[in-house]
Amino acid sequence: MKIQTFTLLAATVVILAGCKFKTDSAATNPVFEAAIEHVRILSADDMQGREVGTAGSAKAEAYLRTERDKTDVFDSVGEAEFSVKTRDNTPLTGTNIFGLIEGQAPGTGPLLVITAHYDHIGVQQGKIYNGADDNASGTAAMFVIADSFKNTRPRHDILFVWLDAEERGLQGAVHHLARMKNYDGRPTLNMNMDMISQNQKDTIFMSGSHHTPTLKPLLERAADGTGVTVNFGNDHPEDGPNDWTLQSDHGVFHKAGFPFVYFGVEDHPHYHQHTDEFETLPLDFYRKSLALMVNAARTLDDNLDALAKPATQ
């Protein structure tokens, strides 16, 4: 599918300034420490790897719903169950979890959809695959971003979606967009986080700027002062298997024609291994990464009128 790109005049770019997180503030922010605790709890053995349709998944869902409702920032919340297709036709049920923060003109204008999947691959050959980086890290970051809008409301509606069944072929995202009818023609942009905590070089990748080039200068500024180096790429067709455009939930948005921003670290030795444990995470990097996620979300909100596009499919 060909995605249209466009040029944004410099005069129209709104740059986030006074509310930016920097490395020093991130290191002492209690909301960041709460996110770290979310990661620890979600990747503990009693969650059994959070595989869709299992008791561990149900426990993770209940935890996320409780924590979402405690934030006191969402104007409306909800859940949506869906049937998960399996290779052997075993019936499974997935659950997507929602929270909406209304903007200055609720229900109108462009929509920012922020996503992270909370499922992982469960128990295999007697070993628990806890998925601390993949993707308890992105799941917990959703709470930090939401909290950042508690005292400074967004310009636009922001829908937070904790997606299920990403590890089963992105089925949670597919169900979500089908259920929402691609937001009925509303201009939308997706920010997706999948594996944002495991890197020893303070580096993260951002994919999506190949399809929407004006994202790059905005997110470069969002990263300024966080201590994180953002590498842009892994979204060109010629990258072959290193083209991440369709490799997480943002790919479903891309196929529908929506622009997307994807944050994720490069593959590491713990990826899809039972060693993806909380104890392996470099928490100083994760704090910096959380600061970047907040800055990125607020930057996207500030510039959403120029960035969001309606579905083309």
Kinemage of the C-alpha trace (Angstrom):
@kinemage 1
@onewidth
@group {chain A} dominant
@subgroup {mainchain}
@vectorlist {calphas} color= white
{ca met a 1} P 0.000 0.000 0.000
{ca lys a 2} L 1.343 3.426 -0.887
{ca ile a 3} L 1.133 5.929 1.946
{ca gln a 4} L 1.052 9.587 0.990
{ca thr a 5} L 3.676 11.807 2.548
{ca phe a 6} L 3.575 15.556 2.856
{ca thr a 7} L 5.723 18.536 3.669
{ca leu a 8} L 4.961 20.560 6.788
{ca leu a 9} L 6.017 24.196 6.729
{ca ala a 10} L 8.368 25.036 9.580
{ca ala a 11} L 6.123 27.877 10.655
{ca thr a 12} L 3.297 25.461 11.460
{ca val a 13} L 5.308 23.145 13.686
{ca val a 14} L 4.487 23.467 17.380
{ca ile a 15} L 7.454 22.372 19.469
{ca leu a 16} L 7.002 21.095 23.009
{ca ala a 17} L 9.065 23.186 25.394
{ca gly a 18} L 8.258 23.924 29.024
{ca cys a 19} L 6.632 20.576 29.830
{ca lys a 20} L 9.433 18.395 28.470
{ca phe a 21} L 10.925 15.701 30.644
{ca lys a 22} L 14.677 15.581 30.822
{ca thr a 23} L 16.988 12.972 32.271
{ca asp a 24} L 17.338 14.612 35.684
{ca ser a 25} L 13.580 14.961 36.234
{ca ala a 26} L 12.930 11.422 34.994
{ca ala a 27} L 15.306 9.929 37.539
{ca thr a 28} L 13.332 11.280 40.490
{ca asn a 29} L 9.775 11.161 39.171
{ca pro a 30} L 7.472 8.939 41.280
{ca val a 31} L 5.291 8.215 38.252
{ca phe a 32} L 8.305 6.683 36.528
{ca glu a 33} L 9.004 4.563 39.591
{ca ala a 34} L 5.375 3.434 39.593
{ca ala a 35} L 5.812 2.337 35.978
{ca ile a 36} L 8.850 0.295 36.943
{ca glu a 37} L 6.715 -1.416 39.581
{ca his a 38} L 4.069 -2.134 36.936
{ca val a 39} L 6.720 -3.850 34.837
{ca arg a 40} L 7.882 -5.903 37.821
{ca ile a 41} L 4.349 -7.060 38.625
{ca leu a 42} L 3.340 -7.798 35.029
{ca ser a 43} L 6.484 -9.833 34.380
{ca ala a 44} L 6.358 -11.833 37.614
{ca asp a 45} L 5.966 -15.611 37.478
{ca asp a 46} L 2.389 -15.523 38.733
{ca met a 47} L 1.325 -13.826 35.476
{ca gln a 48} L 2.530 -16.977 33.675
{ca gly a 49} L 3.761 -15.091 30.637
{ca arg a 50} L 0.413 -13.378 29.897
{ca glu a 51} L -0.458 -15.568 26.919
{ca val a 52} L -3.805 -14.609 25.412
{ca gly a 53} L -6.737 -16.674 26.655
{ca thr a 54} L -4.958 -18.043 29.739
{ca ala a 55} L -5.398 -17.473 33.468
{ca gly a 56} L -2.215 -15.399 33.419
{ca ser a 57} L -3.672 -13.144 30.766
{ca ala a 58} L -6.867 -12.717 32.797
{ca lys a 59} L -4.793 -11.768 35.826
{ca ala a 60} L -2.866 -9.188 33.801
{ca glu a 61} L -6.104 -7.798 32.379
{ca ala a 62} L -7.606 -7.418 35.852
{ca tyr a 63} L -4.467 -5.692 37.095
{ca leu a 64} L -4.422 -3.239 34.182
{ca arg a 65} L -8.112 -2.412 34.570
{ca thr a 66} L -7.626 -1.708 38.280
{ca glu a 67} L -4.588 0.481 37.697
{ca arg a 68} L -6.293 2.289 34.824
{ca asp a 69} L -9.282 3.115 36.995
{ca lys a 70} L -7.035 4.361 39.797
{ca thr a 71} L -5.347 6.950 37.576
{ca asp a 72} L -8.308 9.363 37.701
{ca val a 73} L -7.354 10.840 34.338
{ca phe a 74} L -9.573 9.028 31.823
{ca asp a 75} L -12.926 10.513 30.859
{ca ser a 76} L -14.265 7.143 29.756
{ca val a 77} L -13.030 3.563 29.900
{ca gly a 78} L -14.015 0.195 28.519
{ca glu a 79} L -13.020 -3.271 27.372
{ca ala a 80} L -13.760 -5.306 24.266
{ca glu a 81} L -13.539 -9.080 24.024
{ca phe a 82} L -12.827 -10.831 20.748
{ca ser a 83} L -12.340 -14.348 19.449
{ca val a 84} L -8.744 -15.370 18.779
{ca lys a 85} L -7.927 -17.645 15.876
{ca thr a 86} L -5.503 -20.475 16.612
{ca arg a 87} L -3.775 -22.984 14.360
{ca asp a 88} L -5.595 -25.929 15.931
{ca asn a 89} L -8.947 -24.123 16.238
{ca thr a 90} L -8.773 -23.987 20.031
{ca pro a 91} L -11.284 -21.309 21.086
{ca leu a 92} L -9.610 -18.421 22.890
{ca thr a 93} L -10.859 -15.014 23.972
{ca gly a 94} L -8.731 -11.879 23.944
{ca thr a 95} L -9.533 -8.568 25.610
{ca asn a 96} L -8.533 -5.050 24.565
{ca ile a 97} L -8.599 -2.404 27.289
{ca phe a 98} L -9.417 1.267 26.669
{ca gly a 99} L -9.118 4.660 28.265
{ca leu a 100} L -10.049 7.969 26.616
{ca ile a 101} L -8.726 11.402 27.605
{ca glu a 102} L -10.793 14.109 25.984
{ca gly a 103} L -9.175 17.066 24.281
{ca gln a 104} L -10.322 20.644 23.959
{ca ala a 105} L -13.146 19.724 21.550
{ca pro a 106} L -14.230 16.203 22.568
{ca gly a 107} L -15.354 13.945 19.755
{ca thr a 108} L -14.138 16.224 16.982
{ca gly a 109} L -10.906 16.835 15.139
{ca pro a 110} L -8.002 14.399 14.791
{ca leu a 111} L -7.486 11.501 17.166
{ca leu a 112} L -4.240 10.253 18.702
{ca val a 113} L -4.328 6.505 19.460
{ca ile a 114} L -1.567 5.264 21.773
{ca thr a 115} L -1.074 1.503 21.911
{ca ala a 116} L 0.989 -1.196 23.568
{ca his a 117} L 0.299 -4.928 23.727
{ca tyr a 118} L 0.181 -6.583 27.128
{ca asp a 119} L 0.200 -10.229 26.038
{ca his a 120} L 3.290 -12.391 25.706
{ca ile a 121} L 4.006 -16.025 24.800
{ca gly a 122} L 3.230 -17.744 28.089
{ca val a 123} L 4.755 -21.018 29.280
{ca gln a 124} L 6.747 -23.198 26.911
{ca gln a 125} L 8.397 -26.513 27.758
{ca gly a 126} L 7.951 -25.779 31.441
{ca lys a 127} L 9.607 -22.368 31.324
{ca ile a 128} L 7.783 -19.083 31.911
{ca tyr a 129} L 8.405 -16.462 29.260
{ca asn a 130} L 7.712 -13.377 31.372
{ca gly a 131} L 8.156 -10.710 28.686
{ca ala a 132} L 9.504 -7.880 30.826
{ca asp a 133} L 10.735 -5.891 27.849
{ca asp a 134} L 8.249 -7.529 25.473
{ca asn a 135} L 5.991 -5.878 26.329
{ca ala a 136} L 5.456 -5.100 29.987
{ca ser a 137} L 7.692 -2.091 29.316
{ca gly a 138} L 5.372 -0.518 26.751
{ca thr a 139} L 2.293 -1.531 28.730
{ca ala a 140} L 3.519 0.354 31.806
{ca ala a 141} L 4.571 3.391 29.754
{ca met a 142} L 0.923 3.971 28.877
{ca phe a 143} L 0.228 4.958 32.478
{ca val a 144} L 3.103 7.445 32.517
{ca ile a 145} L 1.889 9.119 29.344
{ca ala a 146} L -1.688 9.284 30.614
{ca asp a 147} L -0.558 10.782 33.907
{ca ser a 148} L 1.320 13.534 32.065
{ca phe a 149} L -2.032 14.859 30.841
{ca lys a 150} L -3.611 14.951 34.294
{ca asn a 151} L -2.862 18.616 34.931
{ca thr a 152} L -2.376 19.770 31.330
{ca arg a 153} L -5.162 18.436 29.177
{ca pro a 154} L -4.330 17.439 25.595
{ca arg a 155} L -5.325 19.543 22.630
{ca his a 156} L -6.954 16.515 21.003
{ca asp a 157} L -8.745 13.372 22.095
{ca ile a 158} L -6.268 10.636 23.018
{ca leu a 159} L -7.387 7.014 23.057
{ca phe a 160} L -5.178 4.620 25.017
{ca val a 161} L -5.539 0.966 23.994
{ca trp a 162} L -3.828 -1.889 25.822
{ca leu a 163} L -3.965 -4.514 23.079
{ca asp a 164} L -4.159 -8.269 23.488
{ca ala a 165} L -3.067 -11.043 21.085
{ca glu a 166} L -0.232 -9.163 19.404
{ca glu a 167} L 1.807 -12.340 19.666
{ca arg a 168} L -0.989 -14.139 17.777
{ca gly a 169} L -0.634 -12.200 14.562
{ca leu a 170} L -1.676 -8.727 15.748
{ca gln a 171} L -5.237 -9.954 16.190
{ca gly a 172} L -6.074 -7.488 18.963
{ca ala a 173} L -5.245 -4.534 16.732
{ca val a 174} L -7.155 -6.055 13.821
{ca his a 175} L -10.228 -6.491 15.993
{ca his a 176} L -9.910 -2.995 17.429
{ca leu a 177} L -9.872 -1.213 14.085
{ca ala a 178} L -12.681 -3.385 12.735
{ca arg a 179} L -14.795 -2.672 15.817
{ca met a 180} L -14.105 1.062 15.585
{ca lys a 181} L -14.739 1.027 11.821
{ca asn a 182} L -11.384 2.720 11.279
{ca tyr a 183} L -12.727 5.617 13.378
{ca asp a 184} L -15.377 6.428 10.755
{ca gly a 185} L -13.173 8.676 8.640
{ca arg a 186} L -11.672 10.620 11.545
{ca pro a 187} L -8.035 11.660 10.952
{ca thr a 188} L -5.920 9.510 13.232
{ca leu a 189} L -2.294 8.834 14.119
{ca asn a 190} L -1.048 5.777 16.000
{ca met a 191} L 1.839 5.806 18.486
{ca asn a 192} L 2.830 2.243 19.330
{ca met a 193} L 5.359 1.067 21.941
{ca asp a 194} L 6.710 -2.468 21.869
{ca met a 195} L 9.950 -3.266 23.755
{ca ile a 196} L 11.264 0.062 25.064
{ca ser a 197} L 13.372 -0.912 28.083
{ca gln a 198} L 16.223 -3.247 27.095
{ca asn a 199} L 19.242 -1.476 25.651
{ca gln a 200} L 22.751 -1.017 27.003
{ca lys a 201} L 23.624 1.939 24.731
{ca asp a 202} L 20.700 4.263 25.582
{ca thr a 203} L 19.424 3.844 22.024
{ca ile a 204} L 15.939 3.210 20.673
{ca phe a 205} L 14.525 2.963 17.158
{ca met a 206} L 11.658 5.002 15.811
{ca ser a 207} L 9.940 3.679 12.705
{ca gly a 208} L 7.376 5.549 10.654
{ca ser a 209} L 9.281 8.575 9.394
{ca his a 210} L 9.920 6.946 6.020
{ca his a 211} L 6.167 6.982 5.469
{ca thr a 212} L 5.641 10.371 7.172
{ca pro a 213} L 8.936 12.304 6.893
{ca thr a 214} L 7.778 15.285 8.961
{ca leu a 215} L 7.798 13.102 12.059
{ca lys a 216} L 11.591 12.988 12.229
{ca pro a 217} L 12.392 16.605 13.202
{ca leu a 218} L 9.547 16.638 15.711
{ca leu a 219} L 10.699 13.494 17.481
{ca glu a 220} L 14.335 14.536 17.360
{ca arg a 221} L 13.312 17.516 19.454
{ca ala a 222} L 11.227 15.310 21.732
{ca ala a 223} L 14.345 13.235 22.451
{ca asp a 224} L 16.494 16.260 23.231
{ca gly a 225} L 17.627 16.210 26.861
{ca thr a 226} L 16.302 12.732 27.652
{ca gly a 227} L 19.640 11.004 27.243
{ca val a 228} L 18.199 8.651 24.606
{ca thr a 229} L 19.578 8.437 21.083
{ca val a 230} L 16.791 7.837 18.573
{ca asn a 231} L 17.699 5.940 15.417
{ca phe a 232} L 15.218 6.540 12.623
{ca gly a 233} L 14.592 3.775 10.123
{ca asn a 234} L 13.767 0.097 9.846
{ca asp a 235} L 10.715 1.173 7.864
{ca his a 236} L 11.942 1.040 4.265
{ca pro a 237} L 10.664 -1.759 1.992
{ca glu a 238} L 14.227 -2.379 0.844
{ca asp a 239} L 15.162 -3.240 4.459
{ca gly a 240} L 13.617 -6.667 3.914
{ca pro a 241} L 13.293 -8.540 7.236
{ca asn a 242} L 14.574 -5.426 9.010
{ca asp a 243} L 11.567 -3.462 7.822
{ca trp a 244} L 9.483 -3.244 11.022
{ca thr a 245} L 6.529 -1.511 9.370
{ca leu a 246} L 4.253 -4.528 9.800
{ca gln a 247} L 5.937 -6.294 12.713
{ca ser a 248} L 3.878 -4.972 15.622
{ca asp a 249} L 0.406 -3.532 16.152
{ca his a 250} L 1.190 -0.299 14.309
{ca gly a 251} L 1.323 -2.404 11.140
{ca val a 252} L -2.443 -2.858 11.281
{ca phe a 253} L -2.890 0.917 11.449
{ca his a 254} L -0.455 1.348 8.561
{ca lys a 255} L -2.367 -1.137 6.417
{ca ala a 256} L -5.539 0.874 7.041
{ca gly a 257} L -3.746 4.012 5.826
{ca phe a 258} L -3.072 5.739 9.147
{ca pro a 259} L 0.338 7.306 9.846
{ca phe a 260} L 2.192 5.702 12.727
{ca val a 261} L 5.046 6.195 15.153
{ca tyr a 262} L 6.656 3.033 16.484
{ca phe a 263} L 9.211 2.957 19.299
{ca gly a 264} L 11.190 -0.187 20.068
{ca val a 265} L 14.707 -1.323 20.861
{ca glu a 266} L 16.642 -3.581 18.535
{ca asp a 267} L 16.479 -7.324 19.076
{ca his a 268} L 18.555 -8.499 22.030
{ca pro a 269} L 19.565 -11.875 23.521
{ca his a 270} L 16.484 -11.918 25.788
{ca tyr a 271} L 13.981 -11.367 22.970
{ca his a 272} L 11.343 -14.146 23.075
{ca gln a 273} L 13.463 -16.029 25.589
{ca his a 274} L 12.623 -17.066 29.141
{ca thr a 275} L 15.412 -14.700 30.251
{ca asp a 276} L 13.322 -11.615 29.398
{ca glu a 277} L 12.983 -10.966 33.131
{ca phe a 278} L 12.565 -7.807 35.179
{ca glu a 279} L 16.002 -8.353 36.736
{ca thr a 280} L 17.691 -8.046 33.329
{ca leu a 281} L 16.338 -4.563 32.568
{ca pro a 282} L 18.673 -1.547 32.665
{ca leu a 283} L 16.304 0.646 34.662
{ca asp a 284} L 18.245 3.866 34.140
{ca phe a 285} L 17.685 3.480 30.414
{ca tyr a 286} L 14.018 2.658 30.956
{ca arg a 287} L 13.536 5.897 32.905
{ca lys a 288} L 15.090 7.828 30.029
{ca ser a 289} L 12.926 5.934 27.575
{ca leu a 290} L 9.801 6.823 29.560
{ca ala a 291} L 10.772 10.491 29.410
{ca leu a 292} L 11.051 10.190 25.637
{ca met a 293} L 7.645 8.490 25.392
{ca val a 294} L 5.980 11.321 27.317
{ca asn a 295} L 7.697 13.982 25.218
{ca ala a 296} L 6.809 12.161 22.010
{ca ala a 297} L 3.131 11.816 22.913
{ca arg a 298} L 2.831 15.468 23.857
{ca thr a 299} L 4.658 16.535 20.701
{ca leu a 300} L 2.343 14.430 18.556
{ca asp a 301} L -0.692 15.941 20.295
{ca asp a 302} L 0.630 19.449 19.684
{ca asn a 303} L 1.109 18.735 15.966
{ca leu a 304} L -1.741 16.317 15.353
{ca asp a 305} L -3.727 18.555 13.001
{ca ala a 306} L -0.870 18.376 10.496
{ca leu a 307} L 0.040 14.726 11.077
{ca ala a 308} L -3.176 12.697 11.397
{ca lys a 309} L -4.837 11.229 8.311
{ca pro a 310} L -8.087 9.328 7.750
{ca ala a 311} L -8.031 5.677 6.737
{ca thr a 312} L -7.623 4.870 3.078
{ca gln a 313} L -8.835 1.262 3.335
